[in-house]
Amino acid sequence: MLPRALSSWMETLVGYVRSGRPDLTNRQMALLLAVYLTPGPHTVRGLAHLLGVSKPVITRALNTLGSLGYLRRERDEADRRNIFVTQTDSGADFLAGFGNLIDRAPDQGGKRGHRAALG
């Protein structure tokens, strides 16, 4: 039998798909969560190291997440060669909504509502 956690994760993903929000790849979601849940400042190089991928992979994911308004690039004023990856209000709202979907997924004691819309 498969772990109950997989059922909860499926319910979360179903709620996410039903929300109509843009489909993010696992890589994009991992990058987004890394920027919001780990201490910064965040650089392309540092995020590539954290996720174990190349800098071009991070750049492609940032292009998508930036176009959605979930992350922003900012030039380091102290060293103009550096680019920091920063949070946005839209990204925080998106992740809060996704967190609500996780909270509403079935748990050990039975089902909770899973049809909540994403923020």
BALOBA-1460 file (C-alpha; in Angstrom, 3 decimals):
// residues 119
<rec num="1" residu="m" x="0.000" y="0.000" z="0.000"/>
<rec num="2" residu="l" x="1.252" y="3.495" z="-0.810"/>
<rec num="3" residu="p" x="1.948" y="5.999" z="1.970"/>
<rec num="4" residu="r" x="-0.962" y="8.229" z="3.027"/>
<rec num="5" residu="a" x="1.234" y="11.253" z="2.357"/>
<rec num="6" residu="l" x="0.978" y="10.539" z="-1.373"/>
<rec num="7" residu="s" x="-2.800" y="10.753" z="-1.179"/>
<rec num="8" residu="s" x="-2.500" y="14.112" z="0.585"/>
<rec num="9" residu="w" x="-0.034" y="15.324" z="-2.031"/>
<rec num="10" residu="m" x="-2.375" y="14.211" z="-4.828"/>
<rec num="11" residu="e" x="-5.265" y="16.137" z="-3.245"/>
<rec num="12" residu="t" x="-3.034" y="19.210" z="-2.974"/>
<rec num="13" residu="l" x="-2.028" y="18.945" z="-6.625"/>
<rec num="14" residu="v" x="-5.619" y="18.385" z="-7.755"/>
<rec num="15" residu="g" x="-6.634" y="21.536" z="-5.866"/>
<rec num="16" residu="y" x="-3.739" y="23.384" z="-7.498"/>
<rec num="17" residu="v" x="-4.736" y="22.249" z="-11.000"/>
<rec num="18" residu="r" x="-8.360" y="23.219" z="-10.326"/>
<rec num="19" residu="s" x="-7.262" y="26.660" z="-9.134"/>
<rec num="20" residu="g" x="-6.437" y="27.725" z="-12.672"/>
<rec num="21" residu="r" x="-3.076" y="29.156" z="-11.603"/>
<rec num="22" residu="p" x="-0.114" y="28.694" z="-13.959"/>
<rec num="23" residu="d" x="1.387" y="25.211" z="-13.912"/>
<rec num="24" residu="l" x="4.832" y="25.366" z="-12.368"/>
<rec num="25" residu="t" x="7.377" y="22.631" z="-12.893"/>
<rec num="26" residu="n" x="8.864" y="20.926" z="-9.857"/>
<rec num="27" residu="r" x="12.090" y="22.816" z="-10.546"/>
<rec num="28" residu="q" x="10.272" y="26.166" z="-10.636"/>
<rec num="29" residu="m" x="8.385" y="25.340" z="-7.433"/>
<rec num="30" residu="a" x="11.601" y="24.243" z="-5.684"/>
<rec num="31" residu="l" x="13.277" y="27.492" z="-6.736"/>
<rec num="32" residu="l" x="10.334" y="29.569" z="-5.558"/>
<rec num="33" residu="l" x="10.238" y="27.797" z="-2.195"/>
<rec num="34" residu="a" x="14.016" y="28.139" z="-1.796"/>
<rec num="35" residu="v" x="13.817" y="31.908" z="-2.206"/>
<rec num="36" residu="y" x="10.910" y="32.243" z="0.224"/>
<rec num="37" residu="l" x="11.937" y="29.692" z="2.848"/>
<rec num="38" residu="t" x="15.724" y="30.013" z="3.094"/>
<rec num="39" residu="p" x="17.661" y="33.064" z="4.254"/>
<rec num="40" residu="g" x="18.982" y="35.368" z="1.525"/>
<rec num="41" residu="p" x="20.398" y="37.156" z="-0.220"/>
<rec num="42" residu="h" x="19.863" y="34.743" z="-3.091"/>
<rec num="43" residu="t" x="22.017" y="34.688" z="-6.215"/>
<rec num="44" residu="v" x="21.720" y="32.591" z="-9.351"/>
<rec num="45" residu="r" x="24.973" y="30.837" z="-8.435"/>
<rec num="46" residu="g" x="23.823" y="30.113" z="-4.884"/>
<rec num="47" residu="l" x="20.412" y="28.845" z="-5.985"/>
<rec num="48" residu="a" x="22.022" y="26.624" z="-8.636"/>
<rec num="49" residu="h" x="24.274" y="25.145" z="-5.954"/>
<rec num="50" residu="l" x="21.362" y="24.644" z="-3.542"/>
<rec num="51" residu="l" x="19.246" y="22.830" z="-6.152"/>
<rec num="52" residu="g" x="22.163" y="20.988" z="-7.754"/>
<rec num="53" residu="v" x="21.516" y="22.359" z="-11.242"/>
<rec num="54" residu="s" x="23.349" y="24.656" z="-13.646"/>
<rec num="55" residu="k" x="23.058" y="28.442" z="-13.685"/>
<rec num="56" residu="p" x="21.272" y="28.377" z="-17.085"/>
<rec num="57" residu="v" x="18.602" y="26.100" z="-15.556"/>
<rec num="58" residu="i" x="18.042" y="28.660" z="-12.788"/>
<rec num="59" residu="t" x="17.964" y="31.492" z="-15.327"/>
<rec num="60" residu="r" x="15.250" y="29.746" z="-17.384"/>
<rec num="61" residu="a" x="13.159" y="29.095" z="-14.269"/>
<rec num="62" residu="l" x="13.653" y="32.716" z="-13.168"/>
<rec num="63" residu="n" x="12.481" y="33.927" z="-16.560"/>
<rec num="64" residu="t" x="9.190" y="32.106" z="-16.071"/>
<rec num="65" residu="l" x="8.770" y="32.999" z="-12.400"/>
<rec num="66" residu="g" x="9.688" y="36.612" z="-13.126"/>
<rec num="67" residu="s" x="7.151" y="36.861" z="-15.956"/>
<rec num="68" residu="l" x="4.494" y="35.574" z="-13.535"/>
<rec num="69" residu="g" x="5.547" y="38.202" z="-10.994"/>
<rec num="70" residu="y" x="6.516" y="35.589" z="-8.369"/>
<rec num="71" residu="l" x="10.217" y="36.539" z="-8.175"/>
<rec num="72" residu="r" x="12.246" y="39.571" z="-9.174"/>
<rec num="73" residu="r" x="15.892" y="40.113" z="-10.135"/>
<rec num="74" residu="e" x="17.677" y="43.084" z="-8.573"/>
<rec num="75" residu="r" x="21.174" y="44.281" z="-9.367"/>
<rec num="76" residu="d" x="23.564" y="44.504" z="-6.415"/>
<rec num="77" residu="e" x="24.397" y="48.184" z="-6.085"/>
<rec num="78" residu="a" x="27.686" y="47.357" z="-4.336"/>
<rec num="79" residu="d" x="28.832" y="45.052" z="-7.163"/>
<rec num="80" residu="r" x="26.869" y="45.602" z="-10.373"/>
<rec num="81" residu="r" x="27.972" y="42.177" z="-11.681"/>
<rec num="82" residu="n" x="25.832" y="40.425" z="-9.053"/>
<rec num="83" residu="i" x="22.116" y="39.857" z="-9.442"/>
<rec num="84" residu="f" x="19.972" y="39.080" z="-6.423"/>
<rec num="85" residu="v" x="16.757" y="37.093" z="-6.666"/>
<rec num="86" residu="t" x="14.088" y="38.609" z="-4.436"/>
<rec num="87" residu="q" x="10.562" y="37.910" z="-3.291"/>
<rec num="88" residu="t" x="7.432" y="39.702" z="-4.491"/>
<rec num="89" residu="d" x="3.985" y="40.195" z="-3.010"/>
<rec num="90" residu="s" x="2.510" y="38.097" z="-5.856"/>
<rec num="91" residu="g" x="4.862" y="35.238" z="-5.092"/>
<rec num="92" residu="a" x="4.057" y="35.394" z="-1.383"/>
<rec num="93" residu="d" x="0.325" y="35.362" z="-2.191"/>
<rec num="94" residu="f" x="0.766" y="32.396" z="-4.527"/>
<rec num="95" residu="l" x="2.667" y="30.391" z="-1.905"/>
<rec num="96" residu="a" x="0.168" y="31.304" z="0.825"/>
<rec num="97" residu="g" x="-2.590" y="29.920" z="-1.395"/>
<rec num="98" residu="f" x="-0.580" y="26.801" z="-2.119"/>
<rec num="99" residu="g" x="0.045" y="26.382" z="1.613"/>
<rec num="100" residu="n" x="-3.707" y="26.596" z="2.196"/>
<rec num="101" residu="l" x="-4.213" y="23.766" z="-0.293"/>
<rec num="102" residu="i" x="-1.726" y="21.633" z="1.643"/>
<rec num="103" residu="d" x="-3.519" y="22.445" z="4.903"/>
<rec num="104" residu="r" x="-6.831" y="21.340" z="3.379"/>
<rec num="105" residu="a" x="-5.533" y="18.036" z="1.993"/>
<rec num="106" residu="p" x="-6.632" y="14.812" z="3.668"/>
<rec num="107" residu="d" x="-4.805" y="14.013" z="6.869"/>
<rec num="108" residu="q" x="-4.493" y="10.940" z="9.074"/>
<rec num="109" residu="g" x="-7.950" y="11.533" z="10.585"/>
<rec num="110" residu="g" x="-9.884" y="11.782" z="7.339"/>
<rec num="111" residu="k" x="-10.684" y="14.278" z="4.632"/>
<rec num="112" residu="r" x="-10.712" y="17.989" z="4.984"/>
<rec num="113" residu="g" x="-12.015" y="20.276" z="2.263"/>
<rec num="114" residu="h" x="-9.668" y="20.277" z="-0.741"/>
<rec num="115" residu="r" x="-11.484" y="22.473" z="-3.235"/>
<rec num="116" residu="a" x="-10.220" y="25.788" z="-1.900"/>
<rec num="117" residu="a" x="-9.083" y="28.227" z="-4.539"/>
<rec num="118" residu="l" x="-5.478" y="29.289" z="-4.659"/>
<rec num="119" residu="g" x="-5.014" y="32.883" z="-3.433"/>
